[in-house]
Each structure stands twice: as C-alpha cells, then as structure tokens.
Amino acid sequence: MSGPGAGFEYPPQEVSWLKRDVLLFANSIGCTVDELHFLYELHPNFQAFPTYPIILPFKNTDQEVIDFYGRSNATAIPGVPKFDSRRVVDGQRLMTFLKPLPPTSQGKTFEIRSKVLAVYDKGKSGSVVETETVLAEKGGDVYTKSVGSAFYVGQGNWGGPKGPSTVNYPPPEGKEPDAVHTMQISNEAAHLYRLNGDYNPLHATPEPGQKMGFGGAIMHGLFSWNSTCHALLQILGGSDPANLKEFQARFASPVKPGSTLVTEAWRTGEFKDGWEEVRFVTKLEGGKVVLSNGRALMKGAGVKSKL
C-alpha cells in the first residue's frame, strides 16, 4: 500500500449484537417465511444471515439511534482532505465469509478492525476511499473480511492519485440467466433497513438527496447489496449460509423506494477450491442496472431445499 492515507488504521471498535438484531436484519433484506432459520429464534438451525457483519461498523454496540453524521466525522484520514460525510455513497463491496457468525455476540467480545487501502482523486466527480474491514473475536478468530469503497460526491480535484482501473466481472455474453429473482421494495423499506444501525438521513428524508441530485430519498446501497445476496443464496444455495464463500458487487445507480429489483444470475462452471463462480446483475424492473460487477463463490448451486 502506498499513496496518501494508505495504511492508516482506525482504532479497533467493539461491536455487539443480539438475536433481535439478526432477526430485524433478515426481515429488512427480504428473507421469507420458508427461511425460518433466519426469521425465528427457536428454529433448531437459527442463524444470522451471513452478510450481517456489513452493518456492524455503523451499529457498533448501540441499541439506540445514533447521529450518523457525527459518527462518520469522528476520525479523519491523515494526508488527505477532510471529506464531508453528508455527501457520500457506496462504491463497491466484497465480503469473504471465513467462519459462521453466532446469532448473538453475548458471552464473547468482538471488534471491527479497519484500515485504509487507498484514497483516489477522481477529479470533479469526487473521491474514493477504499477500506478493508475485518470482524474478529478479540484476541481470536476472524469471522469475515470485507473490502469496500466509499464515493464522496463532488469532493475531488485535490491532487491525489486517480487510481487503477477496476477488474470487471461481466455476465456471460449471449447466455440466458440460470436463475432470476424479483423483489418488490415497499415505500417504507429504507425506514425499516435503517433500524439495523445505518441512520444516514439520505435514506429517511428528501432534503439530503435533493441536494445531491437524486431528487429525494433513496434506498441504502447496502440494502440492494444485502437483498441481492439473499436472492442468490435463496435461488442457488438452498438458503444455506454454508454454501456462500464470497460475495461482491459494484453500486451502479441509486434505487428509489417502491421500485422493483430483478436479479439475474449465471453459473459459470468455473471452480476455485471447490467453490463455483457465479456472476449476477441486479436491475430496476425494465430499467437501469443497480448492481454491476456481481460475483459470488458458491456451493450447491441449484439446490432448492431449505434448512
């Protein structure tokens, strides 16, 4: 790692969650009644949906609503401008699943450890901050590792490096998808999802989105990301978290509440250590691509049974 801000480590942050938190998360991303192992705490195989750790850097240990802007501005990255968190959207996320997450953190101490991988100046359009985040038991095992990019809208032209071109994972040309999933988003879906701990006002009230050029409130990018991961696991992995090793996607365009998301998935037949690579795209019904560069490593592709 080299360049402005690269290698900077944020202070470790203790995180915690209850069974109630993972139940809320599963409900908020579209888990269905035939997946009671995500929705019912007395199910014999009750477990957290595997992407739940993506919310913990927002939630920390809180059970109460927090000041999103205040927390986001808490730690500045040395060597780069101080970016305005009131004008930030997600760029891309990759998560690797290393160990099953317990349905509650009670009895153990967990922490988030994050470091800056790079900060890129994209000119007039804005700046990108790439961060690696791991969820680990304090002094023990790592459960998940994620790499994400945040795009700070209109906050570029500070003389930083432009950064390399990203690797693309397009769907196979000329091939019909192996599976399709459709999800109707309610007008209140963002207000439910934010209760997981991501209280960005951009997703709750029209004014921030109007100032950023979105025309009003938009869905959390991570809502689309998480709900698409759920779609893949449901239609190709038998809703079993053990069938998912990696999941990644790029945020291509905003989603308005009330929209319909359509996810198309392709099995590639290419394997890595026994895991098949799956490509996917999520679109607005009859419209724009919402998540591009979609790639997952899965087992049991095509399995229909639930736990």
matplotlib code that plots the C-alpha trace (Angstrom):
import matplotlib.pyplot as plt

x = [0.0, 1.2, -0.2, -2.0, -3.8, -2.9, -2.2, -4.0, -5.6, -8.7, -8.9, -10.4, -14.1, -16.0, -19.2, -22.1, -25.5, -28.5, -30.7, -33.2, -30.8, -30.2, -34.0, -34.5, -31.8, -33.2, -36.7, -35.3, -33.5, -36.4, -35.9, -39.2, -41.3, -39.8, -36.5, -37.4, -33.8, -33.2, -36.6, -37.4, -35.1, -36.4, -35.7, -33.2, -30.9, -31.4, -28.5, -27.5, -27.7, -24.1, -23.7, -25.0, -21.4, -21.6, -23.9, -21.7, -19.3, -22.5, -24.1, -21.1, -22.6, -25.6, -29.2, -30.3, -30.5, -27.2, -26.0, -24.8, -23.0, -21.3, -20.0, -18.9, -16.8, -15.2, -11.8, -10.1, -7.6, -4.2, -2.7, -6.0, -8.7, -11.4, -14.4, -18.0, -19.9, -23.2, -22.3, -21.1, -22.5, -21.2, -19.0, -18.3, -18.2, -16.6, -17.2, -15.4, -17.0, -14.4, -16.4, -20.1, -21.4, -23.1, -26.7, -25.7, -22.4, -23.3, -20.5, -17.8, -16.1, -16.0, -14.3, -14.1, -10.6, -10.4, -7.6, -7.4, -6.2, -6.1, -7.6, -8.2, -9.0, -11.5, -11.5, -14.7, -16.9, -15.4, -13.0, -12.9, -11.8, -11.0, -11.1, -10.5, -12.6, -12.4, -14.8, -12.9, -13.3, -10.9, -7.7, -9.2, -10.6, -11.6, -15.2, -15.5, -13.3, -14.7, -13.2, -15.3, -15.1, -16.9, -17.5, -17.5, -19.6, -18.1, -15.1, -12.2, -9.5, -7.2, -4.2, -4.3, -3.7, -6.5, -6.2, -6.1, -9.0, -11.1, -11.4, -14.7, -16.9, -19.5, -22.2, -21.6, -22.4, -25.3, -26.4, -29.8, -29.5, -29.7, -31.9, -34.0, -35.3, -37.7, -38.2, -40.8, -39.5, -42.0, -42.1, -41.0, -38.2, -35.4, -37.0, -37.0, -33.5, -32.0, -33.0, -30.1, -27.9, -27.3, -29.1, -27.9, -30.6, -30.2, -32.4, -35.1, -35.9, -35.9, -33.6, -30.2, -31.0, -32.3, -29.0, -27.0, -29.0, -31.0, -34.4, -35.2, -34.6, -33.0, -32.5, -29.4, -26.9, -26.3, -30.0, -29.7, -26.4, -27.7, -31.1, -29.3, -27.1, -30.2, -31.7, -28.6, -28.5, -32.2, -32.3, -28.9, -27.7, -30.7, -30.8, -27.8, -25.0, -22.5, -23.0, -21.5, -17.8, -17.5, -20.0, -19.2, -20.9, -20.5, -23.1, -24.1, -27.2, -29.5, -32.8, -35.9, -38.3, -41.2, -39.0, -38.8, -35.4, -34.7, -31.6, -30.3, -27.6, -25.4, -23.4, -20.1, -18.9, -15.6, -14.4, -11.9, -11.1, -14.5, -16.4, -18.2, -18.1, -21.5, -22.0, -25.0, -26.6, -29.4, -31.6, -34.6, -37.5, -37.4, -34.7, -31.2, -28.5, -28.4, -25.6, -22.9, -19.7, -21.6, -19.6, -20.0, -18.3, -20.9, -21.5, -24.7, -25.7, -29.2, -30.1, -33.8, -34.1, -34.2, -32.6]
y = [0.0, 3.5, 6.9, 9.5, 7.9, 4.3, 2.1, 4.3, 2.1, 3.2, 2.5, -1.0, -0.7, -3.1, -4.3, -6.4, -7.8, -9.6, -12.3, -9.5, -7.6, -10.5, -11.1, -7.5, -7.7, -10.8, -9.2, -6.0, -7.6, -9.8, -13.2, -15.2, -17.4, -20.6, -19.5, -19.7, -20.4, -16.6, -15.4, -17.5, -17.6, -21.0, -22.7, -25.6, -24.1, -20.4, -18.3, -14.9, -14.1, -14.2, -10.6, -9.2, -8.0, -5.4, -3.4, -3.5, -0.6, 1.6, 0.0, -0.6, -1.7, 0.7, -0.3, 3.3, 5.7, 7.5, 10.7, 9.3, 12.5, 13.0, 9.4, 9.5, 12.6, 11.2, 10.1, 12.0, 10.2, 11.8, 13.1, 13.7, 16.4, 16.0, 14.7, 15.6, 12.5, 14.2, 13.6, 10.0, 6.9, 3.3, 2.4, -1.4, -4.1, -7.5, -9.8, -13.1, -15.4, -17.2, -18.6, -18.8, -15.9, -16.7, -15.4, -13.2, -11.8, -12.4, -14.2, -13.0, -9.7, -8.8, -5.9, -4.3, -3.6, -1.3, 0.2, 2.4, 0.7, 3.7, 7.2, 8.2, 11.6, 11.2, 14.9, 16.9, 13.9, 13.1, 11.0, 7.3, 5.8, 2.1, 0.3, -3.2, -4.3, -7.5, -8.7, -10.7, -12.1, -10.1, -12.0, -14.8, -15.9, -13.7, -14.2, -12.0, -9.8, -7.1, -4.6, -1.6, 1.8, 5.0, 7.7, 11.2, 13.1, 16.3, 16.2, 15.7, 17.8, 17.8, 16.5, 12.8, 9.7, 8.8, 5.0, 2.0, 0.6, -1.9, -5.6, -6.3, -9.5, -9.2, -11.8, -14.4, -13.0, -14.5, -16.8, -16.7, -16.5, -19.7, -18.1, -14.9, -13.3, -10.4, -8.3, -5.5, -2.8, -1.1, 2.6, 2.2, -0.3, 2.2, 3.2, -0.4, -1.2, 1.9, 0.4, -2.1, 0.9, 2.8, 6.0, 8.1, 10.8, 10.4, 7.3, 8.8, 12.3, 14.0, 17.0, 15.4, 13.5, 16.7, 18.5, 15.5, 15.5, 12.3, 14.1, 12.9, 10.0, 6.8, 3.3, 2.3, 0.9, -1.8, -2.7, -3.6, -5.4, -7.4, -8.2, -9.4, -11.6, -13.1, -13.6, -15.5, -17.7, -18.4, -19.3, -21.0, -22.0, -23.6, -20.6, -22.3, -19.8, -22.7, -22.5, -19.0, -18.1, -14.7, -12.0, -8.7, -6.1, -2.5, 0.1, 1.3, 3.6, 4.7, 2.9, 4.7, 3.3, 1.5, 0.1, -3.5, -5.2, -8.0, -10.2, -12.4, -15.0, -17.2, -20.3, -20.2, -23.8, -22.4, -23.6, -22.3, -24.8, -26.4, -23.1, -22.3, -18.7, -17.2, -13.9, -11.7, -8.4, -6.6, -4.1, -2.0, -3.7, -2.5, 0.0, 0.7, -1.6, -1.2, -3.6, -4.5, -6.4, -9.1, -12.1, -14.8, -18.1, -20.7, -24.4, -26.4, -24.1, -25.0, -26.6, -25.8, -27.2, -25.0, -25.9]
z = [0.0, -0.9, -1.5, 0.6, 3.5, 2.6, 5.6, 8.1, 10.7, 12.6, 16.3, 16.9, 17.6, 19.9, 18.3, 19.7, 18.6, 19.9, 18.4, 17.9, 15.7, 13.3, 13.2, 12.2, 9.6, 8.0, 7.8, 6.4, 3.5, 2.3, 4.0, 3.6, 5.7, 4.2, 5.6, 9.3, 10.3, 9.6, 11.0, 14.1, 17.1, 18.3, 15.0, 15.5, 12.9, 13.8, 12.5, 11.3, 7.6, 6.6, 5.4, 8.8, 9.7, 7.0, 9.3, 12.4, 11.5, 11.6, 14.6, 16.9, 20.3, 20.1, 20.6, 20.3, 17.3, 16.7, 15.0, 11.6, 10.5, 13.9, 14.0, 10.4, 11.0, 14.2, 12.6, 9.8, 7.5, 7.6, 4.4, 2.5, 2.7, 5.3, 3.3, 4.0, 5.1, 4.2, 0.6, 0.5, -1.3, -1.6, -4.5, -4.3, -1.6, -1.4, 1.6, 2.4, 4.9, 7.0, 10.0, 10.8, 12.8, 16.1, 16.3, 19.3, 20.5, 24.1, 26.1, 23.7, 22.8, 19.1, 17.4, 14.0, 12.7, 9.7, 7.6, 4.6, 1.5, -0.8, -1.4, -5.0, -6.6, -9.4, -10.3, -10.4, -9.7, -6.3, -4.3, -3.5, -0.1, -0.2, 3.2, 4.5, 7.5, 9.5, 12.2, 14.8, 18.2, 20.4, 20.5, 18.5, 15.1, 12.2, 11.0, 7.9, 5.9, 3.6, 1.2, 0.4, -1.4, -0.4, -3.1, -1.8, -4.3, -5.8, -3.4, -5.8, -7.5, -4.5, -6.4, -5.3, -7.4, -9.8, -9.1, -11.3, -13.4, -11.5, -12.5, -14.2, -13.8, -16.6, -17.1, -19.9, -23.3, -25.2, -22.3, -20.6, -16.8, -14.8, -12.2, -11.8, -8.6, -8.3, -5.2, -4.8, -2.4, -0.2, 0.2, 3.8, 3.2, 3.9, 7.1, 8.2, 7.0, 8.8, 12.1, 11.7, 12.6, 9.3, 10.1, 7.2, 6.7, 2.9, 3.2, 5.5, 4.4, 0.9, 1.6, 1.5, -1.7, -3.3, -2.5, -4.0, -7.2, -6.5, -6.4, -2.9, -0.5, -2.0, -0.7, 1.1, -1.4, 1.1, 1.1, -2.6, -1.9, 1.0, -0.6, -3.7, -1.7, -0.1, -3.6, -4.7, -1.6, -1.9, -5.6, -6.0, -2.5, -0.8, 1.7, 3.5, 4.5, 4.3, 0.5, 0.3, 0.4, -1.3, -2.5, -4.2, -6.3, -7.6, -6.9, -10.3, -9.8, -7.0, -6.1, -5.1, -2.5, -4.2, -7.0, -8.2, -8.2, -10.7, -10.1, -12.9, -12.0, -14.2, -13.1, -14.8, -14.3, -13.1, -9.7, -7.2, -4.3, -4.8, -5.0, -8.2, -9.5, -10.1, -12.0, -11.4, -12.3, -10.4, -12.3, -11.8, -13.5, -17.1, -16.3, -15.1, -13.7, -9.9, -9.0, -11.6, -11.4, -9.5, -8.5, -5.8, -4.9, -4.0, -3.4, -4.0, -6.9, -7.9, -4.5, -3.7, -0.2, 2.9, 6.2]

ax = plt.figure().add_subplot(projection="3d")
ax.plot(x, y, z, "-o")
ax.set_aspect("equal")
plt.show()
